[in-house]
Amino acid sequence: MPITAPLQQFIDDELSRAPGIAEETVRLTLAQLQQPRDGMLAPAEREHYFELTRALPRLASQFVHAFGESLRQAVRSEANGGPVAASPPGMPRGLELMDETRVEIDIEVAGAAQLIAGQADWELRELHTFTSTLAGYKHVGADPNPLRPQAYARALWDAACIVTASVPQRTILLRTAAGVLSGQMKKAWAAASTRLEAQGIEPGLFRTVVLAHGPAVTREPVVDVTRPGALEGLLDHMPETVAPAPDAPRPRRARAMDGTSPAFEQALARIESLLQRSNSSPDKAQAASPRLSEHRDSLLAGTSETVDRQIIELLSRLFESVLSDTRLPPAFRAVMARLQVSALRVALVDPGMLELHDHPVWQLMNRIGSAAETYTHTTDPRWAALLAYVEALVEDMSRAPVQDAALYRHSLSRLEAFLGEQLREQQARAQPVAAALARLEERAHIEHQVSQRLTEQLAPVRTSAGVRRFVTGTWAKVIAESMQRHGEKADATLEYLRATDDLLWSLRLPDHPKSRQRLLAMLPALLHRLRTGMSLLGVAEAEQQAVFEALMAVHTEALRPGGKATAETEPTPQEIVQRMRDESTWEPPSRPPFSESLIDLSSMETVPAEVLPGATPRGDAASRVAAMAPGSRHHLFLNGRWKRVQLLWRSPQGEYLLFAGPDPTHPHSITRRALERLTEEALIKPLDDVSLVQRAVDSLMHRLALPA
């Protein structure tokens, strides 16, 4: 979002006041945390509150600093087009991978933003009128102000992370501080508006109000257009018409208008000419398109048939609602206007148009409307390509010699083909990202199976928790990485598998001198292979050293003949060697080598359901996510903002989903579980939850004030 000089000056002034707001928030939050809550908290919750009351005063200055820095970062990010997360290892640069952890944080931050805005809604709306003016907007909206509740909520979360590492304590601190900050921001935003007014800034109070991009509020339809005969039933409610008697049969329209009058045809030709002239205007988005309602009198004068007059009334009023729909971008309203005359001609000769909600006329209008909502910015090349194609499509329709359902059916097929091609182009551009995600899923799939097998192998072994975590966690990752990178039969992979056998054998070492001799002989090579494997993953040197120290403790104990020795009877190294020489019997390991049980692991097509958590979708959220198909469009809450996205790809196992977002070069990758959590919290909604025609009918019925 470009920031003008006056707006930047306002932002800098507000940011300079952030430390004072944060300091007062700390003071009031601490007072809230110290309030007695006898009988209201569980013992664990009381402990969290106690820890916070100890940590917050001690880290107050760091809290204030982190709050201010996060707020500044939010403003910079907004100016640069939104946050871009660091790429996960092995992923293309700039890819944003949303997992459950990040989504849970987003959910908490979204709730905190609602708390902050709760008491200050009026003051924030007033401030938006000033910031829209500072940004040079011709309308009033929230977008020009980057210092929104979401930015303050994110700053509170980042500051809470400085105070405590405990997630429950961070959540308590965030919610408490958000409630406190709400009162602070009510005063701050009111004072900001007062200062701007004193500077002579005139707010855009009388300009068009444009709401921030977000999901439409779903309401129950006044008239459900999917109900058979619903549209036809509207005819009797059209003004200036005489409804038939209750017992009289409804006139049929299974015929063309016999002998249409010259006046009627002249009126249609005049409207068509005006529409064509409007479409050729240099600024089609701003030019006011002619409407059937403006020429309704001349059209009605051209026919005396009651039913035809009703149809003219209905279509003119219905298109008036369509062309006033705020969800339909202005440029596409001109496209819809071009369909007015054509749709009216079809309605006058085709009774099915008002009898069927899925008539090709309504289907085409709805499809254009839903596709037009997909893209946020008019500078988006996908938006420009869609607009150009739809304009050419409607122009071809206006030139067709016959206006009927077949024409609309053919046009709908052409539009679907274009949208399919546009989807395939986006999928092709996102192929490197999809391939990287597929590899990530495959590696996680292999790693899970390896970890399961290692857990089974370690079950009867008594060893330290640190060694167990290393074997079933880090070393499972090493084997999975090598299998994916080199192949399961490659020498490097086989070396790691043999090292696994040696490592597992060393952890259940038989109490015999030959076994200890073997361990002494293999340790240098084993430790070298373990170090090489951990380096393959980029494990830090300090973490590697901690692993070796844990293994050294286990192996040192295993080298003691006769079991554990007490401190008083601990043998000397010479005694250990002598005991090893004195012992004579040795049994080879009885369990099959780990490498034999694992060598074909990666070729398994599926993972057993009983060992995969969440393998079977449960609940409505899981089923809704499973039903999402590539090409479907949604409103999705990401990084504190509602975004319009389109599903491009699902990974083979369904664990990752890839969406195209507002920026065509920056797709969004989300794990299945994260998407299910967003679904549970109603933070993802279908973009075309209510069709364009349904919205138009609802608007028409509200204007007519008719009962449902």
ZAMARGU-4260 file (C-alpha; in steps of 0.2 Angstrom, whole numbers, plus 5000, padded with zeros to 4 digits):
<rodrens>
0) 5000/5000/5000 | 5008/5017/4995 | 5009/5029/5009 | 5008/5047/5005 | 5019/5060/5015
5) 5005/5067/5025 | 5000/5049/5030 | 5018/5045/5034 | 5019/5060/5045 | 5003/5054/5055
10) 5010/5036/5056 | 5027/5042/5063 | 5018/5053/5076 | 5007/5038/5082 | 5022/5027/5083
15) 5031/5039/5094 | 5017/5038/5106 | 5017/5019/5106 | 5029/5017/5121 | 5019/5028/5132
20) 5003/5017/5128 | 5013/5001/5131 | 5019/5007/5148 | 5002/5012/5154 | 4996/4995/5147
25) 5009/4986/5157 | 5004/4995/5173 | 4985/4992/5171 | 4988/4974/5165 | 4998/4970/5180
30) 4984/4977/5191 | 4972/4966/5182 | 4983/4950/5185 | 4984/4954/5203 | 4965/4955/5206
35) 4960/4941/5218 | 4951/4927/5209 | 4947/4915/5224 | 4937/4901/5218 | 4938/4906/5199
40) 4954/4898/5194 | 4961/4880/5194 | 4977/4877/5203 | 4987/4877/5187 | 4979/4893/5181
45) 4983/4901/5198 | 5001/4896/5195 | 5001/4905/5178 | 4994/4921/5185 | 5007/4920/5199
50) 5021/4918/5187 | 5015/4932/5176 | 5014/4944/5191 | 5032/4940/5195 | 5039/4941/5177
55) 5030/4956/5170 | 5037/4970/5182 | 5054/4963/5179 | 5053/4963/5160 | 5042/4978/5158
60) 5055/4988/5149 | 5058/4973/5137 | 5039/4972/5135 | 5038/4990/5130 | 5052/4989/5118
65) 5046/4973/5109 | 5028/4981/5108 | 5035/4996/5099 | 5047/4987/5087 | 5033/4975/5082
70) 5021/4989/5078 | 5034/4997/5067 | 5037/4981/5058 | 5018/4979/5055 | 5018/4996/5047
75) 5033/4992/5036 | 5026/4976/5031 | 5009/4984/5027 | 5018/4997/5016 | 5027/4982/5007
80) 5012/4973/5003 | 5010/4962/5018 | 5021/4950/5028 | 5031/4937/5020 | 5037/4923/5031
85) 5054/4915/5030 | 5055/4899/5019 | 5056/4883/5028 | 5071/4872/5024 | 5070/4864/5007
90) 5056/4876/5001 | 5057/4889/4988 | 5062/4906/4994 | 5047/4917/5000 | 5035/4902/5003
95) 5024/4904/5017 | 5020/4888/5026 | 5006/4890/5039 | 5005/4875/5051 | 4995/4872/5067
100) 5006/4882/5078 | 5005/4898/5068 | 4987/4896/5065 | 4984/4895/5084 | 4993/4911/5086
105) 4983/4919/5072 | 4967/4914/5081 | 4973/4921/5097 | 4978/4937/5089 | 4962/4939/5079
110) 4952/4937/5096 | 4964/4950/5104 | 4961/4962/5089 | 4942/4960/5092 | 4944/4964/5110
115) 4954/4980/5106 | 4942/4986/5094 | 4927/4982/5105 | 4926/4998/5115 | 4934/5009/5102
120) 4924/5005/5086 | 4917/5022/5084 | 4933/5031/5087 | 4942/5019/5075 | 4929/5023/5061
125) 4931/5041/5064 | 4950/5040/5062 | 4947/5030/5046 | 4939/5045/5038 | 4954/5056/5042
130) 4967/5043/5036 | 4958/5040/5020 | 4959/5059/5017 | 4978/5059/5021 | 4980/5044/5009
135) 4971/5054/4995 | 4957/5041/4994 | 4941/5046/4985 | 4931/5035/4998 | 4932/5030/5016
140) 4940/5014/5021 | 4951/5005/5034 | 4965/5000/5021 | 4974/5017/5022 | 4977/5015/5041
145) 4991/5002/5044 | 4989/5005/5063 | 4973/4995/5065 | 4968/4983/5079 | 4977/4968/5071
150) 4993/4977/5072 | 4992/4982/5090 | 4986/4964/5094 | 5001/4956/5085 | 5012/4969/5095
155) 5005/4963/5111 | 5008/4945/5106 | 5026/4948/5102 | 5028/4957/5118 | 5020/4943/5128
160) 5033/4931/5120 | 5047/4942/5128 | 5039/4940/5145 | 5036/4921/5146 | 5040/4905/5135
165) 5024/4897/5142 | 5010/4897/5129 | 4996/4897/5142 | 5004/4911/5150 | 5006/4921/5134
170) 4988/4918/5130 | 4983/4924/5147 | 4994/4940/5146 | 4988/4943/5128 | 4969/4942/5132
175) 4971/4953/5148 | 4982/4966/5140 | 4970/4967/5125 | 4956/4971/5136 | 4966/4984/5144
180) 4973/4991/5128 | 4955/4993/5121 | 4952/5007/5134 | 4969/5015/5129 | 4966/5015/5111
185) 4948/5022/5113 | 4957/5038/5120 | 4972/5037/5108 | 4961/5036/5092 | 4950/5050/5098
190) 4964/5061/5102 | 4972/5057/5085 | 4956/5062/5076 | 4956/5078/5086 | 4974/5082/5082
195) 4971/5080/5063 | 4956/5090/5064 | 4965/5104/5072 | 4978/5103/5058 | 4964/5107/5046
200) 4962/5090/5039 | 4944/5088/5032 | 4938/5070/5035 | 4929/5061/5021 | 4913/5060/5030
205) 4902/5061/5015 | 4911/5050/5004 | 4907/5032/4999 | 4912/5020/5013 | 4921/5005/5007
210) 4923/4991/5019 | 4939/4982/5022 | 4941/4966/5012 | 4933/4952/5022 | 4920/4938/5021
215) 4902/4943/5017 | 4890/4941/5031 | 4879/4927/5027 | 4860/4930/5030 | 4845/4919/5027
220) 4838/4923/5010 | 4822/4932/5009 | 4817/4922/4994 | 4827/4906/4991 | 4830/4906/4972
225) 4834/4888/4972 | 4816/4884/4977 | 4806/4878/4962 | 4796/4893/4955 | 4803/4906/4967
230) 4808/4918/4953 | 4792/4916/4944 | 4782/4919/4961 | 4790/4937/4961 | 4780/4942/4946
235) 4764/4945/4956 | 4773/4956/4968 | 4779/4968/4954 | 4772/4986/4957 | 4759/4993/4945
240) 4753/4976/4940 | 4737/4968/4943 | 4738/4951/4952 | 4728/4937/4945 | 4713/4931/4955
245) 4717/4917/4967 | 4708/4904/4957 | 4714/4910/4940 | 4727/4900/4931 | 4744/4909/4928
250) 4746/4914/4910 | 4759/4904/4901 | 4773/4912/4892 | 4778/4897/4881 | 4777/4909/4866
255) 4786/4923/4859 | 4779/4940/4860 | 4767/4940/4845 | 4769/4955/4834 | 4780/4965/4846
260) 4777/4984/4843 | 4789/4995/4834 | 4790/5006/4850 | 4795/4991/4860 | 4809/4987/4848
265) 4814/5005/4847 | 4816/5006/4866 | 4827/4990/4866 | 4838/4996/4852 | 4840/5013/4861
270) 4845/5004/4877 | 4857/4993/4867 | 4865/5008/4859 | 4868/5017/4875 | 4875/5001/4883
275) 4887/4999/4868 | 4892/5018/4869 | 4895/5016/4888 | 4906/5000/4885 | 4917/5010/4873
280) 4920/5024/4886 | 4939/5026/4890 | 4934/5024/4909 | 4922/5010/4909 | 4924/5007/4927
285) 4918/5025/4932 | 4905/5027/4918 | 4887/5025/4923 | 4880/5011/4913 | 4862/5013/4907
290) 4849/5003/4916 | 4833/4995/4911 | 4824/5003/4925 | 4828/5020/4918 | 4819/5015/4902
295) 4805/5005/4910 | 4791/5016/4905 | 4795/5016/4887 | 4797/4997/4887 | 4780/4995/4896
300) 4772/5006/4884 | 4777/4994/4870 | 4767/4980/4876 | 4750/4977/4883 | 4752/4959/4889
305) 4751/4958/4908 | 4764/4944/4910 | 4776/4953/4898 | 4774/4969/4908 | 4777/4959/4924
310) 4793/4952/4917 | 4799/4969/4911 | 4796/4975/4929 | 4805/4961/4937 | 4820/4960/4926
315) 4823/4979/4926 | 4822/4979/4945 | 4833/4964/4947 | 4846/4971/4936 | 4845/4987/4946
320) 4850/4977/4961 | 4864/4968/4952 | 4872/4984/4946 | 4871/4991/4964 | 4879/4976/4972
325) 4894/4982/4982 | 4903/4965/4981 | 4903/4966/4962 | 4918/4976/4956 | 4913/4992/4946
330) 4922/4987/4930 | 4911/4971/4930 | 4895/4980/4933 | 4897/4987/4916 | 4899/4969/4909
335) 4883/4965/4918 | 4874/4980/4911 | 4878/4974/4894 | 4867/4958/4898 | 4851/4968/4902
340) 4843/4968/4885 | 4849/4951/4880 | 4842/4943/4897 | 4826/4952/4894 | 4824/4945/4877
345) 4827/4928/4884 | 4814/4930/4898 | 4800/4936/4886 | 4801/4920/4876 | 4808/4907/4887
350) 4797/4902/4902 | 4811/4891/4910 | 4821/4907/4914 | 4809/4911/4928 | 4805/4893/4933
355) 4823/4886/4935 | 4836/4894/4946 | 4849/4885/4936 | 4844/4892/4919 | 4859/4897/4909
360) 4856/4915/4911 | 4857/4915/4930 | 4872/4903/4929 | 4882/4914/4918 | 4878/4929/4929
365) 4883/4920/4944 | 4899/4913/4937 | 4904/4930/4931 | 4900/4937/4948 | 4910/4924/4958
370) 4925/4925/4946 | 4925/4944/4948 | 4926/4943/4967 | 4942/4932/4966 | 4955/4946/4964
375) 4958/4960/4976 | 4968/4972/4965 | 4964/4980/4948 | 4983/4979/4945 | 4983/4960/4946
380) 4986/4953/4928 | 4974/4939/4932 | 4960/4952/4935 | 4964/4961/4919 | 4964/4945/4909
385) 4947/4940/4916 | 4939/4957/4913 | 4945/4958/4895 | 4939/4940/4892 | 4922/4943/4899
390) 4920/4960/4890 | 4924/4951/4873 | 4912/4937/4878 | 4897/4948/4881 | 4901/4958/4866
395) 4900/4942/4855 | 4884/4938/4864 | 4876/4955/4860 | 4880/4952/4841 | 4872/4935/4841
400) 4857/4934/4829 | 4847/4924/4842 | 4846/4928/4861 | 4841/4911/4869 | 4846/4899/4882
405) 4858/4890/4870 | 4868/4906/4868 | 4870/4908/4887 | 4874/4889/4888 | 4888/4891/4875
410) 4894/4907/4883 | 4895/4898/4900 | 4905/4884/4893 | 4917/4897/4885 | 4919/4906/4902
415) 4922/4889/4911 | 4935/4885/4898 | 4944/4901/4901 | 4943/4900/4920 | 4950/4882/4919
420) 4965/4888/4908 | 4968/4902/4920 | 4968/4890/4934 | 4980/4878/4925 | 4992/4893/4922
425) 4992/4897/4940 | 4995/4879/4944 | 5010/4878/4932 | 5018/4894/4940 | 5016/4886/4957
430) 5023/4869/4951 | 5040/4871/4960 | 5031/4875/4976 | 5020/4860/4974 | 5034/4849/4970
435) 5043/4855/4986 | 5028/4852/4997 | 5026/4835/4989 | 5044/4831/4994 | 5041/4838/5011
440) 5025/4827/5014 | 5035/4812/5007 | 5049/4814/5019 | 5037/4817/5034 | 5028/4801/5028
445) 5044/4791/5028 | 5050/4799/5044 | 5034/4794/5053 | 5036/4776/5048 | 5054/4775/5052
450) 5051/4783/5069 | 5037/4770/5072 | 5049/4756/5068 | 5063/4763/5079 | 5051/4765/5093
455) 5046/4747/5092 | 5065/4742/5092 | 5068/4752/5107 | 5053/4747/5117 | 5062/4733/5127
460) 5078/4743/5129 | 5082/4752/5145 | 5091/4768/5140 | 5090/4787/5144 | 5076/4798/5138
465) 5088/4809/5129 | 5095/4794/5119 | 5078/4788/5115 | 5072/4805/5109 | 5088/4806/5098
470) 5085/4789/5090 | 5066/4790/5087 | 5067/4809/5082 | 5083/4816/5075 | 5090/4799/5068
475) 5073/4795/5060 | 5074/4812/5051 | 5092/4808/5045 | 5086/4791/5037 | 5071/4799/5029
480) 5081/4813/5022 | 5094/4801/5015 | 5081/4790/5007 | 5072/4805/4999 | 5089/4813/4993
485) 5099/4798/4988 | 5086/4784/4987 | 5083/4769/4998 | 5096/4758/4990 | 5110/4771/4989
490) 5126/4767/4997 | 5124/4783/5009 | 5107/4777/5014 | 5113/4759/5017 | 5127/4766/5028
495) 5115/4775/5039 | 5104/4760/5040 | 5119/4749/5046 | 5124/4763/5058 | 5106/4761/5065
500) 5109/4743/5067 | 5125/4746/5076 | 5117/4760/5087 | 5103/4749/5092 | 5114/4734/5096
505) 5125/4745/5107 | 5111/4751/5117 | 5106/4733/5122 | 5124/4726/5123 | 5125/4709/5130
510) 5136/4708/5146 | 5150/4698/5138 | 5168/4703/5134 | 5167/4699/5115 | 5152/4711/5114
515) 5162/4724/5123 | 5177/4722/5112 | 5166/4723/5097 | 5158/4740/5104 | 5176/4747/5107
520) 5180/4742/5089 | 5165/4750/5081 | 5163/4766/5091 | 5174/4777/5081 | 5166/4773/5064
525) 5148/4773/5072 | 5151/4790/5080 | 5158/4797/5063 | 5142/4791/5054 | 5131/4798/5067
530) 5140/4815/5066 | 5139/4814/5047 | 5120/4810/5048 | 5116/4825/5059 | 5127/4836/5048
535) 5115/4831/5034 | 5101/4839/5043 | 5111/4854/5049 | 5110/4850/5067 | 5119/4863/5078
540) 5136/4858/5085 | 5130/4860/5103 | 5116/4848/5100 | 5127/4836/5092 | 5139/4837/5107
545) 5124/4834/5119 | 5119/4818/5109 | 5137/4811/5110 | 5138/4815/5129 | 5122/4805/5132
550) 5128/4791/5121 | 5145/4791/5130 | 5136/4789/5147 | 5126/4774/5141 | 5141/4766/5132
555) 5153/4769/5147 | 5140/4760/5158 | 5139/4746/5146 | 5158/4743/5146 | 5158/4739/5164
560) 5159/4720/5166 | 5146/4712/5178 | 5133/4726/5177 | 5133/4743/5186 | 5146/4747/5199
565) 5144/4757/5214 | 5155/4772/5218 | 5164/4762/5232 | 5167/4747/5221 | 5170/4756/5204
570) 5183/4746/5194 | 5199/4753/5187 | 5201/4753/5168 | 5214/4739/5170 | 5201/4729/5180
575) 5188/4732/5166 | 5200/4725/5153 | 5205/4710/5163 | 5187/4705/5166 | 5184/4706/5148
580) 5198/4694/5145 | 5192/4682/5158 | 5174/4681/5151 | 5172/4668/5137 | 5154/4666/5131
585) 5145/4677/5119 | 5128/4677/5111 | 5125/4686/5094 | 5110/4698/5094 | 5094/4688/5091
590) 5083/4702/5084 | 5083/4705/5065 | 5094/4719/5059 | 5084/4736/5058 | 5090/4738/5040
595) 5081/4722/5035 | 5065/4728/5042 | 5066/4746/5034 | 5074/4744/5017 | 5057/4744/5008
600) 5049/4756/5020 | 5048/4771/5008 | 5040/4760/4994 | 5024/4757/5005 | 5009/4766/4997
605) 5000/4771/5013 | 5003/4772/5032 | 4993/4761/5043 | 4978/4771/5050 | 4981/4765/5067
610) 4999/4773/5068 | 4994/4790/5060 | 4986/4803/5071 | 4971/4810/5063 | 4972/4799/5048
615) 4953/4798/5047 | 4944/4814/5046 | 4933/4818/5061 | 4920/4831/5063 | 4912/4844/5051
620) 4928/4854/5049 | 4938/4839/5043 | 4925/4834/5030 | 4923/4852/5024 | 4942/4853/5021
625) 4942/4836/5013 | 4929/4842/5001 | 4939/4857/4995 | 4943/4855/4976 | 4956/4864/4966
630) 4949/4879/4959 | 4937/4883/4973 | 4938/4901/4980 | 4938/4906/4998 | 4940/4920/5011
635) 4954/4915/5022 | 4961/4923/5038 | 4980/4923/5037 | 4992/4934/5046 | 4979/4944/5054
640) 4970/4949/5037 | 4956/4942/5027 | 4962/4937/5010 | 4954/4930/4994 | 4962/4914/4989
645) 4959/4900/4977 | 4964/4882/4980 | 4977/4877/4967 | 4984/4860/4973 | 4982/4846/4986
650) 4997/4835/4991 | 4995/4817/4987 | 4992/4812/5005 | 4981/4828/5008 | 4993/4835/5022
655) 4997/4851/5012 | 4986/4863/5002 | 4992/4877/4991 | 4982/4893/4988 | 4984/4907/4976
660) 4983/4923/4985 | 4981/4942/4981 | 4999/4942/4975 | 5001/4930/4960 | 5019/4927/4964
665) 5016/4923/4982 | 5006/4907/4985 | 5000/4902/5003 | 5004/4884/5009 | 4994/4878/5023
670) 4994/4861/5032 | 4978/4851/5033 | 4977/4852/5052 | 4979/4871/5052 | 4965/4873/5039
675) 4954/4862/5050 | 4957/4874/5064 | 4953/4889/5054 | 4937/4880/5048 | 4932/4876/5067
680) 4935/4895/5071 | 4925/4901/5055 | 4940/4909/5048 | 4938/4902/5031 | 4922/4904/5021
685) 4917/4900/5003 | 4919/4916/4992 | 4903/4913/4983 | 4893/4908/4998 | 4878/4918/4992
690) 4876/4920/4973 | 4875/4936/4964 | 4857/4933/4958 | 4852/4927/4976 | 4859/4944/4983
695) 4850/4954/4970 | 4833/4945/4974 | 4836/4948/4993 | 4840/4967/4989 | 4824/4968/4978
700) 4813/4960/4991 | 4820/4972/5005 | 4817/4987/4994 | 4799/4981/4991 | 4797/4977/5009
705) 4787/4961/5005 | 4785/4947/5018 | 4796/4932/5015
</rodrens>
